Amino acid sequence: MQQIGWIFKHNLKSLTQNKAKLIMIIGLPILSILIYFLSYGAQSGTTTLKIGLVNEDPGVYTSQMVTWMKQDSDSVQSVSKAAGDKKLTGGQLDALVIFEEGSEKSIAALDPQHIKVKSMQGDAVNKTVKRTVDASLSNIMTMIQASEKGGQDFATYATTFDQSKLGVTQKTTSNQHDVVLMMSTQILGFLCMMLLYAAGNLGELILQEKEDGTFYRLMSTPLSSKAYLFGNALFALAVVVTEVLICLTAMRFAFGIDPGVSYFALFGVLFVFSIMAVLLSLALGFTATSRKSVSGLQMILFTLTSLLSGALIPVQIMPAFMQKIAEFLPQYWVMNAITTLQQNGDLASIGLNIAIILGYALLFFCIASYKFTKNNRVNSFV
């Protein structure tokens, strides 16, 4: 135990003297949050188009369209033609929808015409506003047809439609909640990749000490090989777990993100993954022949598997064959465990996920142990 403590203290001293590594350990978890927080924040906080409505042909149908479009968004307002043109030019409005003379009659005839969209912000805004207008027109014409066939007046169907809008509002709220859950999952997925790189320093450390002869000199001292390995692995695990704690603490208290699952449960899943990451690093460290080779291997392996497993992008949007490939990667089972917990699952529901991650850990432990014991130069000292 004293030898393990010495290795741990030695690595800790080296780390505290390396300011760059300290900044990386503290900064990378925060970076994983900021990348997705800003990305999803920009997506969900996209500025709503400010639309002006000019009704030059007031009637039952055009007036109903104006009412619905204003109800759907607070950024839609009724304006006069002169005021609308002025605000459009001045930038207070993004687009202007004009119901010209004849629009009421054309809508009643189920052949909408004389409805004009003006914008100074390009074709993209025009198409977006036209889709909004077309959606309202589709509802209007459906109700006109229904009223003609059902023998009831248009106002009855319009009232029924207005009363049914509660379900649409509820759906929007749910979607916003889904976005928050997806964001938190992707934050943790990016963190998993960062944890792999952090643990990968252990394999590079062992190879560096092999290349400069420090490793073999240590093996010639009373320091046992088991104490050397366990001490380094324990220190690497402490670093990785520290990054997990920094990330979860920042999510909870700095950014106020609700991942939809207990933070203790998240820590448990990520702790198991951290153990696997450290053992993977050991296996790579004893398998590779040089520090440069293991560094390149880690970059390809960690980045590629993170992409394929759904840690960086949602696995649901991948093609079916790539989703099958993802199931063979440990990061996938971490993401799947988090998603399962978010869907009101308990810890028992992720038992298979934990078992698979521990199975990978056992595999990497066996590989590391085999490669270590087969090292003839080490055996000559032990």
C-alpha atoms as a printed R data frame, in Angstrom:
    type eleno elety resid chain resno       x       y       z
1   ATOM     1    CA   MET     A     1   0.000   0.000   0.000
2   ATOM     2    CA   GLN     A     2   2.913   2.348   0.757
3   ATOM     3    CA   GLN     A     3   4.321   1.744  -2.730
4   ATOM     4    CA   ILE     A     4   0.941   2.463  -4.320
5   ATOM     5    CA   GLY     A     5   0.700   5.659  -2.270
6   ATOM     6    CA   TRP     A     6   4.143   6.725  -3.462
7   ATOM     7    CA   ILE     A     7   3.204   6.207  -7.131
8   ATOM     8    CA   PHE     A     8  -0.044   8.124  -6.604
9   ATOM     9    CA   LYS     A     9   1.711  11.055  -4.878
10  ATOM    10    CA   HIS     A    10   4.441  11.123  -7.515
11  ATOM    11    CA   ASN     A    11   1.870  11.401 -10.323
12  ATOM    12    CA   LEU     A    12  -0.124  13.999  -8.416
13  ATOM    13    CA   LYS     A    13   2.989  16.126  -7.934
14  ATOM    14    CA   SER     A    14   3.804  15.878 -11.632
15  ATOM    15    CA   LEU     A    15   0.261  16.876 -12.524
16  ATOM    16    CA   THR     A    16   0.171  19.930 -10.255
17  ATOM    17    CA   GLN     A    17   3.413  21.139 -11.837
18  ATOM    18    CA   ASN     A    18   1.907  20.862 -15.320
19  ATOM    19    CA   LYS     A    19  -0.487  23.797 -15.596
20  ATOM    20    CA   ALA     A    20  -1.623  22.859 -19.098
21  ATOM    21    CA   LYS     A    21  -2.865  19.455 -17.987
22  ATOM    22    CA   LEU     A    22  -4.594  20.955 -14.968
23  ATOM    23    CA   ILE     A    23  -6.448  23.405 -17.185
24  ATOM    24    CA   MET     A    24  -7.466  20.561 -19.505
25  ATOM    25    CA   ILE     A    25  -8.797  18.438 -16.648
26  ATOM    26    CA   ILE     A    26 -10.920  21.316 -15.372
27  ATOM    27    CA   GLY     A    27 -11.762  22.871 -18.727
28  ATOM    28    CA   LEU     A    28 -12.726  19.853 -20.856
29  ATOM    29    CA   PRO     A    29 -15.838  18.923 -18.822
30  ATOM    30    CA   ILE     A    30 -16.981  22.550 -19.007
31  ATOM    31    CA   LEU     A    31 -16.234  22.545 -22.744
32  ATOM    32    CA   SER     A    32 -18.416  19.472 -23.229
33  ATOM    33    CA   ILE     A    33 -21.305  21.385 -21.654
34  ATOM    34    CA   LEU     A    34 -20.739  24.636 -23.524
35  ATOM    35    CA   ILE     A    35 -20.556  22.997 -26.953
36  ATOM    36    CA   TYR     A    36 -23.984  21.406 -26.696
37  ATOM    37    CA   PHE     A    37 -25.515  24.043 -24.422
38  ATOM    38    CA   LEU     A    38 -24.781  26.781 -26.948
39  ATOM    39    CA   SER     A    39 -25.697  24.564 -29.886
40  ATOM    40    CA   TYR     A    40 -29.081  23.523 -28.525
41  ATOM    41    CA   GLY     A    41 -29.630  26.964 -27.046
42  ATOM    42    CA   ALA     A    42 -29.148  28.536 -30.467
43  ATOM    43    CA   GLN     A    43 -31.469  25.975 -31.976
44  ATOM    44    CA   SER     A    44 -34.257  26.407 -29.406
45  ATOM    45    CA   GLY     A    45 -33.732  30.135 -29.069
46  ATOM    46    CA   THR     A    46 -33.851  30.961 -32.739
47  ATOM    47    CA   THR     A    47 -35.414  34.379 -33.207
48  ATOM    48    CA   THR     A    48 -39.068  34.112 -34.213
49  ATOM    49    CA   LEU     A    49 -39.918  35.884 -37.434
50  ATOM    50    CA   LYS     A    50 -41.741  39.195 -36.902
51  ATOM    51    CA   ILE     A    51 -44.653  39.220 -39.352
52  ATOM    52    CA   GLY     A    52 -47.057  42.025 -40.161
53  ATOM    53    CA   LEU     A    53 -50.586  41.290 -41.456
54  ATOM    54    CA   VAL     A    54 -52.361  43.718 -43.782
55  ATOM    55    CA   ASN     A    55 -56.009  42.870 -44.424
56  ATOM    56    CA   GLU     A    56 -57.240  44.987 -47.335
57  ATOM    57    CA   ASP     A    57 -60.243  42.738 -47.933
58  ATOM    58    CA   PRO     A    58 -61.881  42.150 -44.525
59  ATOM    59    CA   GLY     A    59 -64.277  39.218 -44.464
60  ATOM    60    CA   VAL     A    60 -65.136  36.084 -42.520
61  ATOM    61    CA   TYR     A    61 -62.256  34.035 -43.885
62  ATOM    62    CA   THR     A    62 -59.478  36.606 -44.119
63  ATOM    63    CA   SER     A    63 -60.337  37.918 -40.648
64  ATOM    64    CA   GLN     A    64 -60.254  34.367 -39.250
65  ATOM    65    CA   MET     A    65 -56.840  33.788 -40.807
66  ATOM    66    CA   VAL     A    66 -55.511  36.984 -39.257
67  ATOM    67    CA   THR     A    67 -56.893  35.920 -35.864
68  ATOM    68    CA   TRP     A    68 -55.326  32.444 -36.030
69  ATOM    69    CA   MET     A    69 -51.930  33.676 -37.189
70  ATOM    70    CA   LYS     A    70 -51.816  36.224 -34.359
71  ATOM    71    CA   GLN     A    71 -52.839  33.557 -31.832
72  ATOM    72    CA   ASP     A    72 -50.078  31.217 -33.011
73  ATOM    73    CA   SER     A    73 -47.288  33.723 -32.355
74  ATOM    74    CA   ASP     A    74 -46.821  36.865 -30.330
75  ATOM    75    CA   SER     A    75 -44.525  38.178 -33.061
76  ATOM    76    CA   VAL     A    76 -47.383  38.466 -35.569
77  ATOM    77    CA   GLN     A    77 -49.269  41.771 -35.610
78  ATOM    78    CA   SER     A    78 -51.914  43.578 -37.655
79  ATOM    79    CA   VAL     A    79 -50.698  46.726 -39.408
80  ATOM    80    CA   SER     A    80 -51.836  49.095 -42.091
81  ATOM    81    CA   LYS     A    81 -50.238  48.922 -45.524
82  ATOM    82    CA   ALA     A    82 -48.267  52.145 -45.031
83  ATOM    83    CA   ALA     A    83 -47.123  51.257 -41.522
84  ATOM    84    CA   GLY     A    84 -46.198  47.736 -42.648
85  ATOM    85    CA   ASP     A    85 -44.026  48.971 -45.499
86  ATOM    86    CA   LYS     A    86 -42.307  51.415 -43.184
87  ATOM    87    CA   LYS     A    87 -41.595  48.769 -40.535
88  ATOM    88    CA   LEU     A    88 -40.421  46.317 -43.184
89  ATOM    89    CA   THR     A    89 -37.951  48.853 -44.537
90  ATOM    90    CA   GLY     A    90 -36.813  49.838 -41.048
91  ATOM    91    CA   GLY     A    91 -36.232  46.232 -39.964
92  ATOM    92    CA   GLN     A    92 -38.987  46.125 -37.319
93  ATOM    93    CA   LEU     A    93 -40.710  43.441 -39.403
94  ATOM    94    CA   ASP     A    94 -39.162  40.449 -41.172
95  ATOM    95    CA   ALA     A    95 -42.087  39.918 -43.540
96  ATOM    96    CA   LEU     A    96 -45.418  41.384 -44.541
97  ATOM    97    CA   VAL     A    97 -48.480  39.295 -45.490
98  ATOM    98    CA   ILE     A    98 -51.017  41.267 -47.512
99  ATOM    99    CA   PHE     A    99 -54.574  40.082 -48.129
100 ATOM   100    CA   GLU     A   100 -55.370  42.135 -51.214
101 ATOM   101    CA   GLU     A   101 -58.778  42.925 -52.695
102 ATOM   102    CA   GLY     A   102 -60.377  39.720 -53.926
103 ATOM   103    CA   SER     A   103 -58.651  37.420 -51.415
104 ATOM   104    CA   GLU     A   104 -61.871  36.819 -49.407
105 ATOM   105    CA   LYS     A   105 -63.803  35.767 -52.483
106 ATOM   106    CA   SER     A   106 -61.000  33.535 -53.766
107 ATOM   107    CA   ILE     A   107 -60.729  31.724 -50.424
108 ATOM   108    CA   ALA     A   108 -64.501  31.152 -50.407
109 ATOM   109    CA   ALA     A   109 -64.139  29.626 -53.882
110 ATOM   110    CA   LEU     A   110 -61.375  27.328 -52.545
111 ATOM   111    CA   ASP     A   111 -58.910  28.927 -54.973
112 ATOM   112    CA   PRO     A   112 -56.781  31.264 -52.790
113 ATOM   113    CA   GLN     A   113 -55.381  34.214 -54.691
114 ATOM   114    CA   HIS     A   114 -54.398  37.839 -54.068
115 ATOM   115    CA   ILE     A   115 -52.395  36.896 -50.963
116 ATOM   116    CA   LYS     A   116 -48.946  38.449 -51.152
117 ATOM   117    CA   VAL     A   117 -45.819  37.935 -49.016
118 ATOM   118    CA   LYS     A   118 -43.144  40.628 -48.930
119 ATOM   119    CA   SER     A   119 -39.741  40.395 -47.273
120 ATOM   120    CA   MET     A   120 -36.347  42.040 -47.553
121 ATOM   121    CA   GLN     A   121 -34.489  39.092 -46.004
122 ATOM   122    CA   GLY     A   122 -34.301  36.716 -48.900
123 ATOM   123    CA   ASP     A   123 -35.992  33.633 -50.269
124 ATOM   124    CA   ALA     A   124 -35.632  31.563 -47.091
125 ATOM   125    CA   VAL     A   125 -37.804  33.940 -45.046
126 ATOM   126    CA   ASN     A   126 -40.337  34.183 -47.882
127 ATOM   127    CA   LYS     A   127 -40.707  30.407 -48.037
128 ATOM   128    CA   THR     A   128 -41.039  30.110 -44.262
129 ATOM   129    CA   VAL     A   129 -43.797  32.733 -44.113
130 ATOM   130    CA   LYS     A   130 -45.567  31.221 -47.112
131 ATOM   131    CA   ARG     A   131 -45.614  27.839 -45.367
132 ATOM   132    CA   THR     A   132 -47.257  29.502 -42.356
133 ATOM   133    CA   VAL     A   133 -49.866  31.158 -44.567
134 ATOM   134    CA   ASP     A   134 -50.482  27.908 -46.473
135 ATOM   135    CA   ALA     A   135 -51.075  26.057 -43.201
136 ATOM   136    CA   SER     A   136 -53.763  28.545 -42.174
137 ATOM   137    CA   LEU     A   137 -55.302  28.435 -45.666
138 ATOM   138    CA   SER     A   138 -55.442  24.649 -45.524
139 ATOM   139    CA   ASN     A   139 -57.350  24.775 -42.239
140 ATOM   140    CA   ILE     A   140 -59.713  27.440 -43.569
141 ATOM   141    CA   MET     A   141 -60.543  25.523 -46.738
142 ATOM   142    CA   THR     A   142 -61.022  22.242 -44.884
143 ATOM   143    CA   MET     A   143 -63.576  23.899 -42.626
144 ATOM   144    CA   ILE     A   144 -65.329  25.602 -45.544
145 ATOM   145    CA   GLN     A   145 -65.770  22.215 -47.224
146 ATOM   146    CA   ALA     A   146 -66.909  20.621 -43.978
147 ATOM   147    CA   SER     A   147 -69.466  23.359 -43.328
148 ATOM   148    CA   GLU     A   148 -70.895  22.996 -46.838
149 ATOM   149    CA   LYS     A   149 -71.237  19.226 -46.501
150 ATOM   150    CA   GLY     A   150 -72.353  19.238 -42.865
151 ATOM   151    CA   GLY     A   151 -74.899  21.970 -43.202
152 ATOM   152    CA   GLN     A   152 -73.404  24.022 -40.367
153 ATOM   153    CA   ASP     A   153 -71.946  27.479 -40.546
154 ATOM   154    CA   PHE     A   154 -68.226  28.119 -40.751
155 ATOM   155    CA   ALA     A   155 -68.118  29.788 -37.323
156 ATOM   156    CA   THR     A   156 -69.080  26.518 -35.597
157 ATOM   157    CA   TYR     A   157 -66.107  24.672 -37.095
158 ATOM   158    CA   ALA     A   158 -63.773  27.562 -36.372
159 ATOM   159    CA   THR     A   159 -64.831  27.553 -32.712
160 ATOM   160    CA   THR     A   160 -64.247  23.803 -32.472
161 ATOM   161    CA   PHE     A   161 -60.800  24.228 -34.003
162 ATOM   162    CA   ASP     A   162 -59.899  26.974 -31.508
163 ATOM   163    CA   GLN     A   163 -60.901  24.742 -28.600
164 ATOM   164    CA   SER     A   164 -58.694  21.933 -29.884
165 ATOM   165    CA   LYS     A   165 -55.530  24.064 -29.820
166 ATOM   166    CA   LEU     A   166 -54.784  23.091 -26.207
167 ATOM   167    CA   GLY     A   167 -53.337  19.791 -27.407
168 ATOM   168    CA   VAL     A   168 -50.965  21.591 -29.758
169 ATOM   169    CA   THR     A   169 -49.646  23.763 -26.947
170 ATOM   170    CA   GLN     A   170 -49.055  20.721 -24.762
171 ATOM   171    CA   LYS     A   171 -47.113  19.038 -27.539
172 ATOM   172    CA   THR     A   172 -44.837  22.037 -27.903
173 ATOM   173    CA   THR     A   173 -44.020  21.957 -24.197
174 ATOM   174    CA   SER     A   174 -43.196  18.267 -24.461
175 ATOM   175    CA   ASN     A   175 -40.890  18.886 -27.412
176 ATOM   176    CA   GLN     A   176 -38.984  21.519 -25.459
177 ATOM   177    CA   HIS     A   177 -38.541  19.019 -22.625
178 ATOM   178    CA   ASP     A   178 -37.313  16.419 -25.117
179 ATOM   179    CA   VAL     A   179 -34.742  18.899 -26.413
180 ATOM   180    CA   VAL     A   180 -33.408  19.431 -22.878
181 ATOM   181    CA   LEU     A   181 -33.138  15.673 -22.312
182 ATOM   182    CA   MET     A   182 -31.390  15.177 -25.650
183 ATOM   183    CA   MET     A   183 -28.995  18.031 -24.901
184 ATOM   184    CA   SER     A   184 -28.037  16.569 -21.512
185 ATOM   185    CA   THR     A   185 -27.520  13.138 -23.086
186 ATOM   186    CA   GLN     A   186 -25.226  14.525 -25.793
187 ATOM   187    CA   ILE     A   187 -23.285  16.529 -23.196
188 ATOM   188    CA   LEU     A   188 -22.568  13.301 -21.337
189 ATOM   189    CA   GLY     A   189 -21.755  11.558 -24.617
190 ATOM   190    CA   PHE     A   190 -19.128  14.184 -25.439
191 ATOM   191    CA   LEU     A   191 -17.852  13.820 -21.868
192 ATOM   192    CA   CYS     A   192 -17.425  10.074 -22.436
193 ATOM   193    CA   MET     A   193 -15.084  10.791 -25.334
194 ATOM   194    CA   MET     A   194 -13.150  13.262 -23.181
195 ATOM   195    CA   LEU     A   195 -12.901  10.626 -20.429
196 ATOM   196    CA   LEU     A   196 -11.378   8.187 -22.894
197 ATOM   197    CA   TYR     A   197  -8.738  10.733 -23.854
198 ATOM   198    CA   ALA     A   198  -8.069  11.563 -20.195
199 ATOM   199    CA   ALA     A   199  -7.641   7.882 -19.322
200 ATOM   200    CA   GLY     A   200  -5.512   7.458 -22.449
201 ATOM   201    CA   ASN     A   201  -2.778   9.488 -20.775
202 ATOM   202    CA   LEU     A   202  -2.072   6.423 -18.629
203 ATOM   203    CA   GLY     A   203  -1.087   4.300 -21.620
204 ATOM   204    CA   GLU     A   204   1.061   7.109 -23.002
205 ATOM   205    CA   LEU     A   205   2.736   7.542 -19.594
206 ATOM   206    CA   ILE     A   206   3.694   3.874 -19.424
207 ATOM   207    CA   LEU     A   207   5.103   3.932 -22.961
208 ATOM   208    CA   GLN     A   208   7.005   7.144 -22.287
209 ATOM   209    CA   GLU     A   209   8.599   5.611 -19.204
210 ATOM   210    CA   LYS     A   210   9.437   2.534 -21.249
211 ATOM   211    CA   GLU     A   211  11.094   4.620 -23.950
212 ATOM   212    CA   ASP     A   212  13.219   6.664 -21.556
213 ATOM   213    CA   GLY     A   213  14.078   3.596 -19.420
214 ATOM   214    CA   THR     A   214  12.328   4.785 -16.265
215 ATOM   215    CA   PHE     A   215   9.855   1.894 -16.351
216 ATOM   216    CA   TYR     A   216  12.569  -0.778 -16.361
217 ATOM   217    CA   ARG     A   217  14.638   0.993 -13.694
218 ATOM   218    CA   LEU     A   218  11.551   1.059 -11.470
219 ATOM   219    CA   MET     A   219  11.051  -2.648 -12.073
220 ATOM   220    CA   SER     A   220  14.613  -3.289 -10.803
221 ATOM   221    CA   THR     A   221  13.799  -1.622  -7.466
222 ATOM   222    CA   PRO     A   222  11.789  -3.107  -4.564
223 ATOM   223    CA   LEU     A   223   8.743  -1.515  -6.188
224 ATOM   224    CA   SER     A   224   6.557  -4.402  -7.336
225 ATOM   225    CA   SER     A   225   5.065  -4.470 -10.800
226 ATOM   226    CA   LYS     A   226   1.582  -4.843  -9.330
227 ATOM   227    CA   ALA     A   227   2.045  -1.762  -7.142
228 ATOM   228    CA   TYR     A   228   3.291   0.210 -10.136
229 ATOM   229    CA   LEU     A   229   0.307  -0.744 -12.271
230 ATOM   230    CA   PHE     A   230  -2.271  -0.335  -9.531
231 ATOM   231    CA   GLY     A   231  -0.863   3.009  -8.423
232 ATOM   232    CA   ASN     A   232  -0.899   4.456 -11.923
233 ATOM   233    CA   ALA     A   233  -4.326   3.009 -12.686
234 ATOM   234    CA   LEU     A   234  -5.731   4.382  -9.440
235 ATOM   235    CA   PHE     A   235  -4.376   7.831 -10.210
236 ATOM   236    CA   ALA     A   236  -5.789   7.750 -13.749
237 ATOM   237    CA   LEU     A   237  -9.174   6.689 -12.360
238 ATOM   238    CA   ALA     A   238  -9.064   9.548  -9.841
239 ATOM   239    CA   VAL     A   239  -8.413  12.044 -12.650
240 ATOM   240    CA   VAL     A   240 -11.231  10.662 -14.800
241 ATOM   241    CA   VAL     A   241 -13.713  10.605 -11.900
242 ATOM   242    CA   THR     A   242 -12.731  14.186 -11.060
243 ATOM   243    CA   GLU     A   243 -13.710  15.214 -14.579
244 ATOM   244    CA   VAL     A   244 -17.054  13.435 -14.152
245 ATOM   245    CA   LEU     A   245 -17.701  15.289 -10.898
246 ATOM   246    CA   ILE     A   246 -16.759  18.651 -12.445
247 ATOM   247    CA   CYS     A   247 -19.110  18.072 -15.388
248 ATOM   248    CA   LEU     A   248 -22.080  16.933 -13.290
249 ATOM   249    CA   THR     A   249 -21.570  19.732 -10.761
250 ATOM   250    CA   ALA     A   250 -21.430  22.346 -13.519
251 ATOM   251    CA   MET     A   251 -24.544  20.918 -15.178
252 ATOM   252    CA   ARG     A   252 -26.453  21.007 -11.905
253 ATOM   253    CA   PHE     A   253 -25.374  24.275 -10.310
254 ATOM   254    CA   ALA     A   254 -23.775  26.456 -13.009
255 ATOM   255    CA   PHE     A   255 -26.053  25.743 -15.991
256 ATOM   256    CA   GLY     A   256 -29.156  24.462 -14.199
257 ATOM   257    CA   ILE     A   257 -29.643  21.562 -16.636
258 ATOM   258    CA   ASP     A   258 -32.218  18.953 -15.647
259 ATOM   259    CA   PRO     A   259 -31.117  15.673 -17.284
260 ATOM   260    CA   GLY     A   260 -34.370  13.968 -16.311
261 ATOM   261    CA   VAL     A   261 -32.552  11.477 -14.104
262 ATOM   262    CA   SER     A   262 -30.880  11.444 -10.702
263 ATOM   263    CA   TYR     A   263 -27.367  12.852 -10.729
264 ATOM   264    CA   PHE     A   264 -26.310   9.997  -8.418
265 ATOM   265    CA   ALA     A   265 -27.485   7.493 -11.024
266 ATOM   266    CA   LEU     A   266 -25.574   9.384 -13.727
267 ATOM   267    CA   PHE     A   267 -22.441   9.328 -11.601
268 ATOM   268    CA   GLY     A   268 -22.805   5.564 -11.104
269 ATOM   269    CA   VAL     A   269 -23.060   4.888 -14.844
270 ATOM   270    CA   LEU     A   270 -20.147   7.189 -15.663
271 ATOM   271    CA   PHE     A   271 -18.037   5.724 -12.844
272 ATOM   272    CA   VAL     A   272 -18.377   2.239 -14.343
273 ATOM   273    CA   PHE     A   273 -17.464   3.662 -17.746
274 ATOM   274    CA   SER     A   274 -14.440   5.406 -16.189
275 ATOM   275    CA   ILE     A   275 -13.139   2.066 -14.883
276 ATOM   276    CA   MET     A   276 -13.506   0.597 -18.368
277 ATOM   277    CA   ALA     A   277 -11.709   3.612 -19.901
278 ATOM   278    CA   VAL     A   278  -8.722   3.199 -17.573
279 ATOM   279    CA   LEU     A   279  -8.443  -0.534 -18.306
280 ATOM   280    CA   LEU     A   280  -8.690   0.168 -22.036
281 ATOM   281    CA   SER     A   281  -5.835   2.623 -21.691
282 ATOM   282    CA   LEU     A   282  -3.741  -0.010 -19.908
283 ATOM   283    CA   ALA     A   283  -4.450  -2.536 -22.655
284 ATOM   284    CA   LEU     A   284  -3.416  -0.049 -25.349
285 ATOM   285    CA   GLY     A   285  -0.346   0.963 -23.372
286 ATOM   286    CA   PHE     A   286   0.976  -2.586 -23.189
287 ATOM   287    CA   THR     A   287  -0.083  -3.509 -26.719
288 ATOM   288    CA   ALA     A   288   1.380  -0.553 -28.633
289 ATOM   289    CA   THR     A   289   5.083  -0.393 -29.384
290 ATOM   290    CA   SER     A   290   5.649   3.353 -29.068
291 ATOM   291    CA   ARG     A   291   4.086   6.467 -27.607
292 ATOM   292    CA   LYS     A   292   3.436   7.942 -31.063
293 ATOM   293    CA   SER     A   293   1.660   4.811 -32.229
294 ATOM   294    CA   VAL     A   294  -0.623   4.645 -29.183
295 ATOM   295    CA   SER     A   295  -1.389   8.359 -29.479
296 ATOM   296    CA   GLY     A   296  -2.479   7.985 -33.096
297 ATOM   297    CA   LEU     A   297  -4.393   4.796 -32.334
298 ATOM   298    CA   GLN     A   298  -6.270   6.465 -29.495
299 ATOM   299    CA   MET     A   299  -7.215   9.475 -31.610
300 ATOM   300    CA   ILE     A   300  -8.704   7.271 -34.311
301 ATOM   301    CA   LEU     A   301 -10.277   4.744 -31.956
302 ATOM   302    CA   PHE     A   302 -11.816   7.158 -29.458
303 ATOM   303    CA   THR     A   303 -13.156   9.624 -32.025
304 ATOM   304    CA   LEU     A   304 -14.483   7.020 -34.451
305 ATOM   305    CA   THR     A   305 -16.212   4.893 -31.818
306 ATOM   306    CA   SER     A   306 -17.723   7.992 -30.201
307 ATOM   307    CA   LEU     A   307 -19.202   9.014 -33.556
308 ATOM   308    CA   LEU     A   308 -20.509   5.544 -34.402
309 ATOM   309    CA   SER     A   309 -21.919   4.854 -30.927
310 ATOM   310    CA   GLY     A   310 -24.178   7.901 -30.768
311 ATOM   311    CA   ALA     A   311 -22.120   9.663 -28.122
312 ATOM   312    CA   LEU     A   312 -21.633  12.773 -30.276
313 ATOM   313    CA   ILE     A   313 -24.803  12.687 -32.394
314 ATOM   314    CA   PRO     A   314 -28.116  10.945 -31.597
315 ATOM   315    CA   VAL     A   315 -28.027   7.336 -32.741
316 ATOM   316    CA   GLN     A   316 -31.688   7.608 -33.802
317 ATOM   317    CA   ILE     A   317 -30.792   9.722 -36.830
318 ATOM   318    CA   MET     A   318 -28.228   7.214 -38.102
319 ATOM   319    CA   PRO     A   319 -28.972   4.653 -40.826
320 ATOM   320    CA   ALA     A   320 -30.207   1.261 -39.601
321 ATOM   321    CA   PHE     A   321 -26.934  -0.566 -40.332
322 ATOM   322    CA   MET     A   322 -24.934   2.019 -38.348
323 ATOM   323    CA   GLN     A   323 -27.323   1.632 -35.424
324 ATOM   324    CA   LYS     A   324 -26.483  -2.071 -35.433
325 ATOM   325    CA   ILE     A   325 -22.762  -1.281 -35.417
326 ATOM   326    CA   ALA     A   326 -23.292   1.098 -32.496
327 ATOM   327    CA   GLU     A   327 -24.551  -1.750 -30.319
328 ATOM   328    CA   PHE     A   328 -21.069  -3.305 -30.349
329 ATOM   329    CA   LEU     A   329 -19.478  -0.211 -28.759
330 ATOM   330    CA   PRO     A   330 -19.333   0.505 -25.001
331 ATOM   331    CA   GLN     A   331 -20.286   4.182 -25.384
332 ATOM   332    CA   TYR     A   332 -23.591   3.089 -26.917
333 ATOM   333    CA   TRP     A   333 -24.546   1.256 -23.740
334 ATOM   334    CA   VAL     A   334 -23.733   4.330 -21.650
335 ATOM   335    CA   MET     A   335 -25.987   6.465 -23.860
336 ATOM   336    CA   ASN     A   336 -28.666   3.789 -23.835
337 ATOM   337    CA   ALA     A   337 -28.511   3.568 -20.031
338 ATOM   338    CA   ILE     A   338 -28.988   7.331 -19.686
339 ATOM   339    CA   THR     A   339 -31.910   7.316 -22.147
340 ATOM   340    CA   THR     A   340 -33.531   4.398 -20.331
341 ATOM   341    CA   LEU     A   341 -33.267   6.204 -16.996
342 ATOM   342    CA   GLN     A   342 -34.753   9.334 -18.564
343 ATOM   343    CA   GLN     A   343 -37.777   7.314 -19.647
344 ATOM   344    CA   ASN     A   344 -38.703   6.671 -16.016
345 ATOM   345    CA   GLY     A   345 -36.574   3.561 -15.827
346 ATOM   346    CA   ASP     A   346 -35.057   2.410 -12.538
347 ATOM   347    CA   LEU     A   347 -31.553   1.129 -11.879
348 ATOM   348    CA   ALA     A   348 -32.706  -2.456 -12.402
349 ATOM   349    CA   SER     A   349 -33.681  -1.580 -15.990
350 ATOM   350    CA   ILE     A   350 -30.071  -0.758 -16.883
351 ATOM   351    CA   GLY     A   351 -28.604  -3.910 -15.359
352 ATOM   352    CA   LEU     A   352 -27.762  -5.281 -18.817
353 ATOM   353    CA   ASN     A   353 -26.052  -2.000 -19.776
354 ATOM   354    CA   ILE     A   354 -23.849  -2.069 -16.675
355 ATOM   355    CA   ALA     A   355 -23.046  -5.746 -17.214
356 ATOM   356    CA   ILE     A   356 -21.958  -5.101 -20.821
357 ATOM   357    CA   ILE     A   357 -19.733  -2.166 -19.835
358 ATOM   358    CA   LEU     A   358 -18.163  -4.287 -17.056
359 ATOM   359    CA   GLY     A   359 -17.721  -7.066 -19.625
360 ATOM   360    CA   TYR     A   360 -15.673  -4.697 -21.785
361 ATOM   361    CA   ALA     A   361 -13.704  -3.697 -18.684
362 ATOM   362    CA   LEU     A   362 -12.943  -7.349 -17.944
363 ATOM   363    CA   LEU     A   363 -11.859  -7.921 -21.539
364 ATOM   364    CA   PHE     A   364  -9.444  -4.994 -21.465
365 ATOM   365    CA   PHE     A   365  -8.136  -6.089 -18.057
366 ATOM   366    CA   CYS     A   366  -7.375  -9.559 -19.441
367 ATOM   367    CA   ILE     A   367  -5.598  -8.071 -22.464
368 ATOM   368    CA   ALA     A   368  -3.535  -5.731 -20.280
369 ATOM   369    CA   SER     A   369  -2.612  -8.536 -17.866
370 ATOM   370    CA   TYR     A   370  -1.615 -10.884 -20.682
371 ATOM   371    CA   LYS     A   371   0.533  -8.305 -22.483
372 ATOM   372    CA   PHE     A   372   2.166  -7.247 -19.225
373 ATOM   373    CA   THR     A   373   3.112 -10.772 -18.159
374 ATOM   374    CA   LYS     A   374   4.453 -11.520 -21.658
375 ATOM   375    CA   ASN     A   375   6.909  -8.626 -21.449
376 ATOM   376    CA   ASN     A   376  10.215 -10.444 -21.210
377 ATOM   377    CA   ARG     A   377  12.176  -7.381 -20.185
378 ATOM   378    CA   VAL     A   378   9.883  -6.855 -17.220
379 ATOM   379    CA   ASN     A   379  10.100 -10.518 -16.240
380 ATOM   380    CA   SER     A   380  13.837 -10.239 -16.108
381 ATOM   381    CA   PHE     A   381  13.512  -7.676 -13.331
382 ATOM   382    CA   VAL     A   382  10.609  -9.206 -11.376
